Amino acid sequence: MFEHKSAKVISVKHYARRQITYIAYGMAVVAFSLGLGMAGYHYIGNLNWIDSLLNASMILTGMGPIDLMPSDTAKIFASFYSLYSGIVFLTTIAVMSAPALHRLMHVLHLEKGKE
């Protein structure tokens, strides 16, 4: 997927295109996750769409919930959505930063196990 360590460093133009692509992948995952949370809070938690957006975005960014959930089913959804969001947040940051970290290691010629 990325160039081999012995290959030449790609041009800034190709790097920028790669970085934008990975950011777009990350934003697609965030949009899907936000939609999933909004639907859950709306249909399971019985919140209106704006409150669902607020709760889903707050959970997705790690800030915490705003509204209390009225039923056990809604509380279970909120619990699983919180766990899912934590994993998605960390994974998305890793995906979006991968091209930059790879380029940095490539430019500095960092190799595994070499000091």
C-alpha positions, -999 to +999 in steps of 0.1 A: +000+000+000+028+024+009+061+025-008+089+002+004+116+017+026+142+013-002+119+032-026+122+069-033+100+092-012+069+101-031+063+136-043+045+162-022+016+161-048+012+123-044+016+125-006-011+152-004-034+131-026-028+101-003-033+121+029-066+135+016-078+100+006-071+087+041-088+117+057-118+111+035-119+074+046-117+086+082-145+111+077-167+085+060-163+063+091-171+092+114-202+101+093-214+065+093-208+063+131-226+096+137-255+084+116-256+051+135-256+069+168-282+094+158-306+066+146-301+047+178-307+077+200-337+087+180-354+053+176-343+036+207-337+065+231-368+084+219-349+117+214-356+142+186-331+144+158-312+174+171-308+159+206-298+126+189-271+145+170-259+162+201-257+129+221-241+109+193-215+136+186-207+140+223-202+103+228-183+099+195-158+125+205-154+112+241-172+140+259-200+120+274-237+118+272-261+148+275-295+131+280-305+103+303-318+073+286-354+064+295-354+026+292-331-003+298-329-009+261-318+027+255-292+024+282-278-008+267-277+009+233-259+039+248-234+016+265-225-003+233-224+029+213-200+044+238-177+013+235-180+013+197-172+051+196-140+047+217-127+021+192-138+041+162-122+073+175-088+056+180-089+037+148-099+067+128-071+088+142-047+060+133-060+057+098-059+094+091-024+099+105-009+068+088+003+086+057+020+113+076+037+089+100+048+067+072+063+097+053+081+109+084+096+075+091+105+071+054+122+105+053+141+098+085+149+062+073+136+047+105+138+009+103+124-016+127+151-028+151+177-003+139+191+022+164 
